Each structure stands twice: as structure tokens, then as C-alpha cells.
Amino acid sequence: MIAAKVIDSIWSTRKADSLVGLKFMLVEVLGGIDAGRLMIAADTISAGVGERVIVCSGSSARKMLGRDDVPIDAVIVGIIDEDCTF
């Protein structure tokens, strides 16, 4: 899992049928060797811009959605409490 900060929403006028209904967010990785890296993550918990979140990646992200046929590599699975420090 990865700690990240939500930077912005990603809008797509056209996407694969298996992605319809999913909301996408641009997130920036916090800490570690990938700090500062930007990723697009499906948002399953209605995270907001500016919030720090927990991102699950790889095959675990697809399992989070309950489907293996979705071309997803990252999913927001939690919001980090404001009083938590790194």
C-alpha cells in the first residue's frame, strides 16, 4: 500500500465499458523512493482534493473492486486521519 495526497480529479469523456461508473483521481505519492510520483487511482471512498489517502496497487487493486476484468492498477482504499504524521 502507498500513502498519497489527492491532487485533482481526472475526467474522461470516453473510457472502456468496464471503467464506466468509476471516479478517477490524480494522486502524488508521499514518502519513500517514489515520493513525488503521480498516479491515477480509482476512488472507491469519495476522497477529496487535498486529502491524504491510502492507495492499493497491482492485482490487489482489481480485487478491491471485486472484478478481475477491470484494467485498474491503483485504487484509493482509505483516508488518512489529519492528526497522523509520517
PDB file of N, CA, C and O in Angstrom:
ATOM      1  N   MET A   1       0.841  -1.177   0.000  1.00  0.00           N
ATOM      2  CA  MET A   1       0.000   0.000   0.000  1.00  0.00           C
ATOM      3  C   MET A   1       0.884   1.237   0.000  1.00  0.00           C
ATOM      4  O   MET A   1       2.040   1.199   0.421  1.00  0.00           O
ATOM      5  N   ILE A   2       0.320   2.321  -0.476  1.00  0.00           N
ATOM      6  CA  ILE A   2       1.055   3.566  -0.664  1.00  0.00           C
ATOM      7  C   ILE A   2       0.295   4.709  -0.003  1.00  0.00           C
ATOM      8  O   ILE A   2      -0.931   4.777  -0.094  1.00  0.00           O
ATOM      9  N   ALA A   3       1.012   5.602   0.659  1.00  0.00           N
ATOM     10  CA  ALA A   3       0.409   6.838   1.175  1.00  0.00           C
ATOM     11  C   ALA A   3       0.544   7.882   0.075  1.00  0.00           C
ATOM     12  O   ALA A   3       1.605   8.019  -0.534  1.00  0.00           O
ATOM     13  N   ALA A   4      -0.535   8.618  -0.176  1.00  0.00           N
ATOM     14  CA  ALA A   4      -0.528   9.614  -1.251  1.00  0.00           C
ATOM     15  C   ALA A   4      -1.430  10.783  -0.878  1.00  0.00           C
ATOM     16  O   ALA A   4      -2.220  10.706   0.063  1.00  0.00           O
ATOM     17  N   LYS A   5      -1.296  11.867  -1.637  1.00  0.00           N
ATOM     18  CA  LYS A   5      -2.157  13.034  -1.460  1.00  0.00           C
ATOM     19  C   LYS A   5      -2.947  13.247  -2.748  1.00  0.00           C
ATOM     20  O   LYS A   5      -2.381  13.219  -3.841  1.00  0.00           O
ATOM     21  N   VAL A   6      -4.249  13.458  -2.618  1.00  0.00           N
ATOM     22  CA  VAL A   6      -5.091  13.687  -3.792  1.00  0.00           C
ATOM     23  C   VAL A   6      -4.811  15.092  -4.329  1.00  0.00           C
ATOM     24  O   VAL A   6      -4.932  16.081  -3.606  1.00  0.00           O
ATOM     25  N   ILE A   7      -4.439  15.163  -5.594  1.00  0.00           N
ATOM     26  CA  ILE A   7      -4.081  16.426  -6.236  1.00  0.00           C
ATOM     27  C   ILE A   7      -5.258  17.017  -7.016  1.00  0.00           C
ATOM     28  O   ILE A   7      -5.493  18.224  -6.974  1.00  0.00           O
ATOM     29  N   ASP A   8      -5.996  16.159  -7.728  1.00  0.00           N
ATOM     30  CA  ASP A   8      -7.070  16.654  -8.594  1.00  0.00           C
ATOM     31  C   ASP A   8      -7.953  15.495  -9.044  1.00  0.00           C
ATOM     32  O   ASP A   8      -7.605  14.328  -8.864  1.00  0.00           O
ATOM     33  N   SER A   9      -9.081  15.828  -9.624  1.00  0.00           N
ATOM     34  CA  SER A   9      -9.955  14.836 -10.257  1.00  0.00           C
ATOM     35  C   SER A   9      -9.503  14.642 -11.700  1.00  0.00           C
ATOM     36  O   SER A   9      -8.957  15.556 -12.318  1.00  0.00           O
ATOM     37  N   ILE A  10      -9.731  13.460 -12.223  1.00  0.00           N
ATOM     38  CA  ILE A  10      -9.440  13.161 -13.625  1.00  0.00           C
ATOM     39  C   ILE A  10     -10.775  12.911 -14.318  1.00  0.00           C
ATOM     40  O   ILE A  10     -11.559  12.066 -13.886  1.00  0.00           O
ATOM     41  N   TRP A  11     -11.023  13.640 -15.379  1.00  0.00           N
ATOM     42  CA  TRP A  11     -12.270  13.482 -16.130  1.00  0.00           C
ATOM     43  C   TRP A  11     -11.989  12.795 -17.449  1.00  0.00           C
ATOM     44  O   TRP A  11     -10.997  13.105 -18.108  1.00  0.00           O
ATOM     45  N   SER A  12     -12.841  11.874 -17.843  1.00  0.00           N
ATOM     46  CA  SER A  12     -12.695  11.157 -19.099  1.00  0.00           C
ATOM     47  C   SER A  12     -14.041  11.111 -19.795  1.00  0.00           C
ATOM     48  O   SER A  12     -15.014  10.590 -19.249  1.00  0.00           O
ATOM     49  N   THR A  13     -14.094  11.653 -20.992  1.00  0.00           N
ATOM     50  CA  THR A  13     -15.368  11.645 -21.723  1.00  0.00           C
ATOM     51  C   THR A  13     -15.630  10.288 -22.357  1.00  0.00           C
ATOM     52  O   THR A  13     -16.780   9.920 -22.594  1.00  0.00           O
ATOM     53  N   ARG A  14     -14.571   9.549 -22.628  1.00  0.00           N
ATOM     54  CA  ARG A  14     -14.727   8.201 -23.179  1.00  0.00           C
ATOM     55  C   ARG A  14     -13.775   7.266 -22.462  1.00  0.00           C
ATOM     56  O   ARG A  14     -12.616   7.607 -22.225  1.00  0.00           O
ATOM     57  N   LYS A  15     -14.270   6.083 -22.117  1.00  0.00           N
ATOM     58  CA  LYS A  15     -13.415   5.090 -21.476  1.00  0.00           C
ATOM     59  C   LYS A  15     -13.988   3.699 -21.723  1.00  0.00           C
ATOM     60  O   LYS A  15     -15.127   3.553 -22.169  1.00  0.00           O
ATOM     61  N   ALA A  16     -13.187   2.686 -21.428  1.00  0.00           N
ATOM     62  CA  ALA A  16     -13.614   1.303 -21.616  1.00  0.00           C
ATOM     63  C   ALA A  16     -14.886   1.038 -20.810  1.00  0.00           C
ATOM     64  O   ALA A  16     -15.078   1.595 -19.729  1.00  0.00           O
ATOM     65  N   ASP A  17     -15.738   0.192 -21.348  1.00  0.00           N
ATOM     66  CA  ASP A  17     -17.011  -0.123 -20.687  1.00  0.00           C
ATOM     67  C   ASP A  17     -16.823  -0.590 -19.246  1.00  0.00           C
ATOM     68  O   ASP A  17     -17.645  -0.279 -18.384  1.00  0.00           O
ATOM     69  N   SER A  18     -15.754  -1.331 -18.978  1.00  0.00           N
ATOM     70  CA  SER A  18     -15.539  -1.851 -17.631  1.00  0.00           C
ATOM     71  C   SER A  18     -15.169  -0.754 -16.627  1.00  0.00           C
ATOM     72  O   SER A  18     -15.162  -1.001 -15.421  1.00  0.00           O
ATOM     73  N   LEU A  19     -14.860   0.456 -17.114  1.00  0.00           N
ATOM     74  CA  LEU A  19     -14.498   1.565 -16.236  1.00  0.00           C
ATOM     75  C   LEU A  19     -15.651   2.542 -15.990  1.00  0.00           C
ATOM     76  O   LEU A  19     -15.522   3.467 -15.189  1.00  0.00           O
ATOM     77  N   VAL A  20     -16.773   2.335 -16.679  1.00  0.00           N
ATOM     78  CA  VAL A  20     -17.919   3.222 -16.517  1.00  0.00           C
ATOM     79  C   VAL A  20     -18.397   3.180 -15.066  1.00  0.00           C
ATOM     80  O   VAL A  20     -18.548   2.106 -14.483  1.00  0.00           O
ATOM     81  N   GLY A  21     -18.630   4.348 -14.499  1.00  0.00           N
ATOM     82  CA  GLY A  21     -19.102   4.452 -13.127  1.00  0.00           C
ATOM     83  C   GLY A  21     -17.990   4.640 -12.105  1.00  0.00           C
ATOM     84  O   GLY A  21     -18.262   4.906 -10.934  1.00  0.00           O
ATOM     85  N   LEU A  22     -16.740   4.504 -12.538  1.00  0.00           N
ATOM     86  CA  LEU A  22     -15.621   4.707 -11.619  1.00  0.00           C
ATOM     87  C   LEU A  22     -15.143   6.153 -11.679  1.00  0.00           C
ATOM     88  O   LEU A  22     -15.061   6.744 -12.756  1.00  0.00           O
ATOM     89  N   LYS A  23     -14.829   6.715 -10.522  1.00  0.00           N
ATOM     90  CA  LYS A  23     -14.300   8.068 -10.409  1.00  0.00           C
ATOM     91  C   LYS A  23     -12.780   7.956 -10.295  1.00  0.00           C
ATOM     92  O   LYS A  23     -12.277   7.111  -9.555  1.00  0.00           O
ATOM     93  N   PHE A  24     -12.046   8.801 -11.022  1.00  0.00           N
ATOM     94  CA  PHE A  24     -10.593   8.759 -11.006  1.00  0.00           C
ATOM     95  C   PHE A  24     -10.009  10.029 -10.411  1.00  0.00           C
ATOM     96  O   PHE A  24     -10.519  11.128 -10.629  1.00  0.00           O
ATOM     97  N   MET A  25      -8.924   9.858  -9.651  1.00  0.00           N
ATOM     98  CA  MET A  25      -8.239  10.978  -9.009  1.00  0.00           C
ATOM     99  C   MET A  25      -6.749  10.914  -9.328  1.00  0.00           C
ATOM    100  O   MET A  25      -6.175   9.834  -9.466  1.00  0.00           O
ATOM    101  N   LEU A  26      -6.136  12.090  -9.441  1.00  0.00           N
ATOM    102  CA  LEU A  26      -4.688  12.187  -9.589  1.00  0.00           C
ATOM    103  C   LEU A  26      -4.111  12.290  -8.190  1.00  0.00           C
ATOM    104  O   LEU A  26      -4.494  13.172  -7.421  1.00  0.00           O
ATOM    105  N   VAL A  27      -3.179  11.384  -7.852  1.00  0.00           N
ATOM    106  CA  VAL A  27      -2.581  11.381  -6.521  1.00  0.00           C
ATOM    107  C   VAL A  27      -1.060  11.477  -6.630  1.00  0.00           C
ATOM    108  O   VAL A  27      -0.461  11.034  -7.610  1.00  0.00           O
ATOM    109  N   GLU A  28      -0.446  12.070  -5.593  1.00  0.00           N
ATOM    110  CA  GLU A  28       1.006  12.184  -5.512  1.00  0.00           C
ATOM    111  C   GLU A  28       1.494  11.319  -4.355  1.00  0.00           C
ATOM    112  O   GLU A  28       1.020  11.455  -3.227  1.00  0.00           O
ATOM    113  N   VAL A  29       2.443  10.432  -4.640  1.00  0.00           N
ATOM    114  CA  VAL A  29       2.984   9.529  -3.626  1.00  0.00           C
ATOM    115  C   VAL A  29       3.736  10.326  -2.565  1.00  0.00           C
ATOM    116  O   VAL A  29       4.508  11.230  -2.885  1.00  0.00           O
ATOM    117  N   LEU A  30       3.502   9.982  -1.295  1.00  0.00           N
ATOM    118  CA  LEU A  30       4.175  10.629  -0.159  1.00  0.00           C
ATOM    119  C   LEU A  30       5.214   9.676   0.411  1.00  0.00           C
ATOM    120  O   LEU A  30       4.888   8.534   0.737  1.00  0.00           O
ATOM    121  N   GLY A  31       6.439  10.114   0.535  1.00  0.00           N
ATOM    122  CA  GLY A  31       7.490   9.327   1.167  1.00  0.00           C
ATOM    123  C   GLY A  31       8.018   8.189   0.319  1.00  0.00           C
ATOM    124  O   GLY A  31       7.442   7.821  -0.705  1.00  0.00           O
ATOM    125  N   GLY A  32       9.150   7.636   0.785  1.00  0.00           N
ATOM    126  CA  GLY A  32       9.771   6.506   0.100  1.00  0.00           C
ATOM    127  C   GLY A  32      10.506   6.906  -1.165  1.00  0.00           C
ATOM    128  O   GLY A  32      10.663   8.090  -1.463  1.00  0.00           O
ATOM    129  N   ILE A  33      10.954   5.904  -1.905  1.00  0.00           N
ATOM    130  CA  ILE A  33      11.734   6.176  -3.118  1.00  0.00           C
ATOM    131  C   ILE A  33      10.886   6.727  -4.256  1.00  0.00           C
ATOM    132  O   ILE A  33      11.415   7.327  -5.191  1.00  0.00           O
ATOM    133  N   ASP A  34       9.573   6.527  -4.183  1.00  0.00           N
ATOM    134  CA  ASP A  34       8.669   7.038  -5.225  1.00  0.00           C
ATOM    135  C   ASP A  34       8.024   8.364  -4.847  1.00  0.00           C
ATOM    136  O   ASP A  34       7.090   8.802  -5.517  1.00  0.00           O
ATOM    137  N   ALA A  35       8.502   9.011  -3.788  1.00  0.00           N
ATOM    138  CA  ALA A  35       7.920  10.287  -3.345  1.00  0.00           C
ATOM    139  C   ALA A  35       7.857  11.275  -4.503  1.00  0.00           C
ATOM    140  O   ALA A  35       8.831  11.455  -5.234  1.00  0.00           O
ATOM    141  N   GLY A  36       6.708  11.907  -4.659  1.00  0.00           N
ATOM    142  CA  GLY A  36       6.504  12.879  -5.730  1.00  0.00           C
ATOM    143  C   GLY A  36       5.952  12.286  -7.008  1.00  0.00           C
ATOM    144  O   GLY A  36       5.505  13.026  -7.884  1.00  0.00           O
ATOM    145  N   ARG A  37       5.972  10.983  -7.137  1.00  0.00           N
ATOM    146  CA  ARG A  37       5.439  10.320  -8.343  1.00  0.00           C
ATOM    147  C   ARG A  37       3.927  10.522  -8.411  1.00  0.00           C
ATOM    148  O   ARG A  37       3.230  10.402  -7.404  1.00  0.00           O
ATOM    149  N   LEU A  38       3.431  10.827  -9.603  1.00  0.00           N
ATOM    150  CA  LEU A  38       1.990  11.000  -9.800  1.00  0.00           C
ATOM    151  C   LEU A  38       1.382   9.709 -10.322  1.00  0.00           C
ATOM    152  O   LEU A  38       1.979   9.009 -11.141  1.00  0.00           O
ATOM    153  N   MET A  39       0.187   9.405  -9.838  1.00  0.00           N
ATOM    154  CA  MET A  39      -0.548   8.215 -10.263  1.00  0.00           C
ATOM    155  C   MET A  39      -2.018   8.576 -10.451  1.00  0.00           C
ATOM    156  O   MET A  39      -2.522   9.526  -9.851  1.00  0.00           O
ATOM    157  N   ILE A  40      -2.684   7.811 -11.282  1.00  0.00           N
ATOM    158  CA  ILE A  40      -4.138   7.912 -11.397  1.00  0.00           C
ATOM    159  C   ILE A  40      -4.713   6.719 -10.652  1.00  0.00           C
ATOM    160  O   ILE A  40      -4.325   5.576 -10.897  1.00  0.00           O
ATOM    161  N   ALA A  41      -5.646   6.991  -9.736  1.00  0.00           N
ATOM    162  CA  ALA A  41      -6.239   5.928  -8.926  1.00  0.00           C
ATOM    163  C   ALA A  41      -7.758   6.027  -8.965  1.00  0.00           C
ATOM    164  O   ALA A  41      -8.323   7.119  -8.914  1.00  0.00           O
ATOM    165  N   ALA A  42      -8.413   4.866  -9.056  1.00  0.00           N
ATOM    166  CA  ALA A  42      -9.867   4.835  -8.951  1.00  0.00           C
ATOM    167  C   ALA A  42     -10.226   5.154  -7.500  1.00  0.00           C
ATOM    168  O   ALA A  42      -9.569   4.679  -6.574  1.00  0.00           O
ATOM    169  N   ASP A  43     -11.256   5.949  -7.309  1.00  0.00           N
ATOM    170  CA  ASP A  43     -11.657   6.375  -5.965  1.00  0.00           C
ATOM    171  C   ASP A  43     -12.919   5.635  -5.548  1.00  0.00           C
ATOM    172  O   ASP A  43     -13.993   5.873  -6.101  1.00  0.00           O
ATOM    173  N   THR A  44     -12.793   4.740  -4.577  1.00  0.00           N
ATOM    174  CA  THR A  44     -13.942   3.950  -4.125  1.00  0.00           C
ATOM    175  C   THR A  44     -14.574   4.506  -2.856  1.00  0.00           C
ATOM    176  O   THR A  44     -15.593   3.991  -2.396  1.00  0.00           O
ATOM    177  N   ILE A  45     -13.973   5.570  -2.275  1.00  0.00           N
ATOM    178  CA  ILE A  45     -14.451   6.048  -0.979  1.00  0.00           C
ATOM    179  C   ILE A  45     -14.769   7.544  -0.960  1.00  0.00           C
ATOM    180  O   ILE A  45     -14.938   8.122   0.113  1.00  0.00           O
ATOM    181  N   SER A  46     -14.850   8.164  -2.112  1.00  0.00           N
ATOM    182  CA  SER A  46     -15.178   9.594  -2.230  1.00  0.00           C
ATOM    183  C   SER A  46     -14.175  10.503  -1.524  1.00  0.00           C
ATOM    184  O   SER A  46     -14.554  11.389  -0.758  1.00  0.00           O
ATOM    185  N   ALA A  47     -12.907  10.273  -1.789  1.00  0.00           N
ATOM    186  CA  ALA A  47     -11.845  11.136  -1.247  1.00  0.00           C
ATOM    187  C   ALA A  47     -11.918  12.496  -1.927  1.00  0.00           C
ATOM    188  O   ALA A  47     -12.378  12.611  -3.062  1.00  0.00           O
ATOM    189  N   GLY A  48     -11.463  13.514  -1.224  1.00  0.00           N
ATOM    190  CA  GLY A  48     -11.487  14.864  -1.767  1.00  0.00           C
ATOM    191  C   GLY A  48     -10.091  15.373  -2.088  1.00  0.00           C
ATOM    192  O   GLY A  48      -9.096  14.853  -1.582  1.00  0.00           O
ATOM    193  N   VAL A  49     -10.030  16.392  -2.931  1.00  0.00           N
ATOM    194  CA  VAL A  49      -8.767  17.019  -3.275  1.00  0.00           C
ATOM    195  C   VAL A  49      -8.131  17.569  -2.003  1.00  0.00           C
ATOM    196  O   VAL A  49      -8.800  18.217  -1.199  1.00  0.00           O
ATOM    197  N   GLY A  50      -6.835  17.310  -1.823  1.00  0.00           N
ATOM    198  CA  GLY A  50      -6.103  17.763  -0.653  1.00  0.00           C
ATOM    199  C   GLY A  50      -6.007  16.735   0.458  1.00  0.00           C
ATOM    200  O   GLY A  50      -5.195  16.893   1.369  1.00  0.00           O
ATOM    201  N   GLU A  51      -6.820  15.679   0.406  1.00  0.00           N
ATOM    202  CA  GLU A  51      -6.778  14.663   1.457  1.00  0.00           C
ATOM    203  C   GLU A  51      -5.619  13.698   1.227  1.00  0.00           C
ATOM    204  O   GLU A  51      -5.240  13.402   0.094  1.00  0.00           O
ATOM    205  N   ARG A  52      -5.072  13.219   2.342  1.00  0.00           N
ATOM    206  CA  ARG A  52      -4.062  12.163   2.274  1.00  0.00           C
ATOM    207  C   ARG A  52      -4.792  10.830   2.310  1.00  0.00           C
ATOM    208  O   ARG A  52      -5.705  10.628   3.110  1.00  0.00           O
ATOM    209  N   VAL A  53      -4.378   9.924   1.431  1.00  0.00           N
ATOM    210  CA  VAL A  53      -5.113   8.675   1.246  1.00  0.00           C
ATOM    211  C   VAL A  53      -4.179   7.467   1.237  1.00  0.00           C
ATOM    212  O   VAL A  53      -2.962   7.599   1.110  1.00  0.00           O
ATOM    213  N   ILE A  54      -4.776   6.301   1.373  1.00  0.00           N
ATOM    214  CA  ILE A  54      -4.075   5.030   1.232  1.00  0.00           C
ATOM    215  C   ILE A  54      -4.470   4.463  -0.127  1.00  0.00           C
ATOM    216  O   ILE A  54      -5.654   4.352  -0.448  1.00  0.00           O
ATOM    217  N   VAL A  55      -3.459   4.107  -0.920  1.00  0.00           N
ATOM    218  CA  VAL A  55      -3.687   3.583  -2.261  1.00  0.00           C
ATOM    219  C   VAL A  55      -3.186   2.145  -2.324  1.00  0.00           C
ATOM    220  O   VAL A  55      -2.069   1.844  -1.904  1.00  0.00           O
ATOM    221  N   CYS A  56      -4.015   1.278  -2.845  1.00  0.00           N
ATOM    222  CA  CYS A  56      -3.672  -0.118  -3.063  1.00  0.00           C
ATOM    223  C   CYS A  56      -3.358  -0.263  -4.553  1.00  0.00           C
ATOM    224  O   CYS A  56      -4.070   0.297  -5.387  1.00  0.00           O
ATOM    225  N   SER A  57      -2.307  -1.004  -4.900  1.00  0.00           N
ATOM    226  CA  SER A  57      -1.932  -1.087  -6.310  1.00  0.00           C
ATOM    227  C   SER A  57      -1.792  -2.533  -6.772  1.00  0.00           C
ATOM    228  O   SER A  57      -1.809  -3.466  -5.970  1.00  0.00           O
ATOM    229  N   GLY A  58      -1.654  -2.693  -8.087  1.00  0.00           N
ATOM    230  CA  GLY A  58      -1.466  -4.009  -8.685  1.00  0.00           C
ATOM    231  C   GLY A  58      -2.723  -4.853  -8.670  1.00  0.00           C
ATOM    232  O   GLY A  58      -3.836  -4.328  -8.713  1.00  0.00           O
ATOM    233  N   SER A  59      -2.539  -6.176  -8.606  1.00  0.00           N
ATOM    234  CA  SER A  59      -3.689  -7.081  -8.653  1.00  0.00           C
ATOM    235  C   SER A  59      -4.602  -6.892  -7.441  1.00  0.00           C
ATOM    236  O   SER A  59      -5.798  -7.175  -7.515  1.00  0.00           O
ATOM    237  N   SER A  60      -4.050  -6.419  -6.338  1.00  0.00           N
ATOM    238  CA  SER A  60      -4.877  -6.147  -5.152  1.00  0.00           C
ATOM    239  C   SER A  60      -5.899  -5.055  -5.432  1.00  0.00           C
ATOM    240  O   SER A  60      -6.996  -5.072  -4.873  1.00  0.00           O
ATOM    241  N   ALA A  61      -5.546  -4.104  -6.298  1.00  0.00           N
ATOM    242  CA  ALA A  61      -6.471  -3.025  -6.653  1.00  0.00           C
ATOM    243  C   ALA A  61      -7.679  -3.590  -7.396  1.00  0.00           C
ATOM    244  O   ALA A  61      -8.814  -3.201  -7.124  1.00  0.00           O
ATOM    245  N   ARG A  62      -7.441  -4.490  -8.316  1.00  0.00           N
ATOM    246  CA  ARG A  62      -8.553  -5.105  -9.051  1.00  0.00           C
ATOM    247  C   ARG A  62      -9.438  -5.920  -8.117  1.00  0.00           C
ATOM    248  O   ARG A  62     -10.661  -5.914  -8.252  1.00  0.00           O
ATOM    249  N   LYS A  63      -8.826  -6.612  -7.183  1.00  0.00           N
ATOM    250  CA  LYS A  63      -9.606  -7.410  -6.228  1.00  0.00           C
ATOM    251  C   LYS A  63     -10.449  -6.523  -5.332  1.00  0.00           C
ATOM    252  O   LYS A  63     -11.532  -6.924  -4.906  1.00  0.00           O
ATOM    253  N   MET A  64      -9.968  -5.329  -5.041  1.00  0.00           N
ATOM    254  CA  MET A  64     -10.730  -4.382  -4.223  1.00  0.00           C
ATOM    255  C   MET A  64     -12.063  -4.052  -4.886  1.00  0.00           C
ATOM    256  O   MET A  64     -13.068  -3.831  -4.211  1.00  0.00           O
ATOM    257  N   LEU A  65     -12.056  -4.022  -6.227  1.00  0.00           N
ATOM    258  CA  LEU A  65     -13.283  -3.739  -6.976  1.00  0.00           C
ATOM    259  C   LEU A  65     -14.146  -4.980  -7.146  1.00  0.00           C
ATOM    260  O   LEU A  65     -15.282  -4.892  -7.613  1.00  0.00           O
ATOM    261  N   GLY A  66     -13.609  -6.135  -6.767  1.00  0.00           N
ATOM    262  CA  GLY A  66     -14.375  -7.368  -6.858  1.00  0.00           C
ATOM    263  C   GLY A  66     -14.454  -7.948  -8.254  1.00  0.00           C
ATOM    264  O   GLY A  66     -15.269  -8.831  -8.523  1.00  0.00           O
ATOM    265  N   ARG A  67     -13.600  -7.448  -9.150  1.00  0.00           N
ATOM    266  CA  ARG A  67     -13.616  -7.937 -10.535  1.00  0.00           C
ATOM    267  C   ARG A  67     -12.183  -7.998 -11.056  1.00  0.00           C
ATOM    268  O   ARG A  67     -11.389  -7.087 -10.823  1.00  0.00           O
ATOM    269  N   ASP A  68     -11.864  -9.070 -11.756  1.00  0.00           N
ATOM    270  CA  ASP A  68     -10.526  -9.212 -12.328  1.00  0.00           C
ATOM    271  C   ASP A  68     -10.453  -8.700 -13.760  1.00  0.00           C
ATOM    272  O   ASP A  68      -9.366  -8.635 -14.334  1.00  0.00           O
ATOM    273  N   ASP A  69     -11.590  -8.335 -14.348  1.00  0.00           N
ATOM    274  CA  ASP A  69     -11.606  -7.912 -15.753  1.00  0.00           C
ATOM    275  C   ASP A  69     -11.446  -6.405 -15.929  1.00  0.00           C
ATOM    276  O   ASP A  69     -11.527  -5.909 -17.053  1.00  0.00           O
ATOM    277  N   VAL A  70     -11.220  -5.664 -14.839  1.00  0.00           N
ATOM    278  CA  VAL A  70     -11.105  -4.208 -14.897  1.00  0.00           C
ATOM    279  C   VAL A  70      -9.632  -3.818 -15.046  1.00  0.00           C
ATOM    280  O   VAL A  70      -8.792  -4.269 -14.266  1.00  0.00           O
ATOM    281  N   PRO A  71      -9.311  -2.980 -16.046  1.00  0.00           N
ATOM    282  CA  PRO A  71      -7.915  -2.573 -16.248  1.00  0.00           C
ATOM    283  C   PRO A  71      -7.497  -1.456 -15.290  1.00  0.00           C
ATOM    284  O   PRO A  71      -7.250  -0.325 -15.709  1.00  0.00           O
ATOM    285  N   ILE A  72      -7.422  -1.788 -14.006  1.00  0.00           N
ATOM    286  CA  ILE A  72      -7.099  -0.827 -12.948  1.00  0.00           C
ATOM    287  C   ILE A  72      -5.793  -1.249 -12.291  1.00  0.00           C
ATOM    288  O   ILE A  72      -5.571  -2.434 -12.040  1.00  0.00           O
ATOM    289  N   ASP A  73      -4.924  -0.272 -12.011  1.00  0.00           N
ATOM    290  CA  ASP A  73      -3.666  -0.566 -11.347  1.00  0.00           C
ATOM    291  C   ASP A  73      -3.578   0.080  -9.968  1.00  0.00           C
ATOM    292  O   ASP A  73      -2.690  -0.266  -9.188  1.00  0.00           O
ATOM    293  N   ALA A  74      -4.480   1.012  -9.649  1.00  0.00           N
ATOM    294  CA  ALA A  74      -4.429   1.684  -8.345  1.00  0.00           C
ATOM    295  C   ALA A  74      -5.838   2.080  -7.906  1.00  0.00           C
ATOM    296  O   ALA A  74      -6.641   2.553  -8.710  1.00  0.00           O
ATOM    297  N   VAL A  75      -6.124   1.878  -6.616  1.00  0.00           N
ATOM    298  CA  VAL A  75      -7.434   2.202  -6.042  1.00  0.00           C
ATOM    299  C   VAL A  75      -7.230   2.884  -4.693  1.00  0.00           C
ATOM    300  O   VAL A  75      -6.426   2.431  -3.879  1.00  0.00           O
ATOM    301  N   ILE A  76      -7.956   3.969  -4.461  1.00  0.00           N
ATOM    302  CA  ILE A  76      -7.935   4.626  -3.157  1.00  0.00           C
ATOM    303  C   ILE A  76      -8.831   3.812  -2.228  1.00  0.00           C
ATOM    304  O   ILE A  76     -10.015   3.614  -2.500  1.00  0.00           O
ATOM    305  N   VAL A  77      -8.238   3.339  -1.115  1.00  0.00           N
ATOM    306  CA  VAL A  77      -8.977   2.459  -0.212  1.00  0.00           C
ATOM    307  C   VAL A  77      -9.164   3.037   1.193  1.00  0.00           C
ATOM    308  O   VAL A  77      -9.868   2.446   2.012  1.00  0.00           O
ATOM    309  N   GLY A  78      -8.541   4.184   1.480  1.00  0.00           N
ATOM    310  CA  GLY A  78      -8.687   4.776   2.800  1.00  0.00           C
ATOM    311  C   GLY A  78      -8.256   6.228   2.824  1.00  0.00           C
ATOM    312  O   GLY A  78      -7.468   6.669   1.988  1.00  0.00           O
ATOM    313  N   ILE A  79      -8.782   6.970   3.795  1.00  0.00           N
ATOM    314  CA  ILE A  79      -8.389   8.365   4.012  1.00  0.00           C
ATOM    315  C   ILE A  79      -7.593   8.405   5.312  1.00  0.00           C
ATOM    316  O   ILE A  79      -8.045   7.900   6.339  1.00  0.00           O
ATOM    317  N   ILE A  80      -6.412   9.004   5.262  1.00  0.00           N
ATOM    318  CA  ILE A  80      -5.535   9.085   6.427  1.00  0.00           C
ATOM    319  C   ILE A  80      -6.010  10.221   7.329  1.00  0.00           C
ATOM    320  O   ILE A  80      -6.261  11.330   6.857  1.00  0.00           O
ATOM    321  N   ASP A  81      -6.132   9.944   8.632  1.00  0.00           N
ATOM    322  CA  ASP A  81      -6.559  10.959   9.593  1.00  0.00           C
ATOM    323  C   ASP A  81      -5.596  12.139   9.583  1.00  0.00           C
ATOM    324  O   ASP A  81      -4.391  11.972   9.398  1.00  0.00           O
ATOM    325  N   GLU A  82      -6.140  13.325   9.784  1.00  0.00           N
ATOM    326  CA  GLU A  82      -5.332  14.545   9.765  1.00  0.00           C
ATOM    327  C   GLU A  82      -4.259  14.585  10.839  1.00  0.00           C
ATOM    328  O   GLU A  82      -3.201  15.175  10.620  1.00  0.00           O
ATOM    329  N   ASP A  83      -4.499  13.977  11.989  1.00  0.00           N
ATOM    330  CA  ASP A  83      -3.517  14.054  13.063  1.00  0.00           C
ATOM    331  C   ASP A  83      -2.426  12.992  12.964  1.00  0.00           C
ATOM    332  O   ASP A  83      -1.592  12.883  13.862  1.00  0.00           O
ATOM    333  N   CYS A  84      -2.419  12.219  11.900  1.00  0.00           N
ATOM    334  CA  CYS A  84      -1.394  11.195  11.674  1.00  0.00           C
ATOM    335  C   CYS A  84      -0.201  11.839  10.960  1.00  0.00           C
ATOM    336  O   CYS A  84      -0.375  12.513   9.944  1.00  0.00           O
ATOM    337  N   THR A  85       1.003  11.633  11.488  1.00  0.00           N
ATOM    338  CA  THR A  85       2.193  12.183  10.859  1.00  0.00           C
ATOM    339  C   THR A  85       3.080  11.068  10.347  1.00  0.00           C
ATOM    340  O   THR A  85       2.993   9.930  10.808  1.00  0.00           O
ATOM    341  N   PHE A  86       3.928  11.396   9.398  1.00  0.00           N
ATOM    342  CA  PHE A  86       4.858  10.421   8.831  1.00  0.00           C
ATOM    343  C   PHE A  86       6.234  10.630   9.400  1.00  0.00           C
ATOM    344  O   PHE A  86       7.165   9.905   9.048  1.00  0.00           O
TER     345      PHE A  86
END
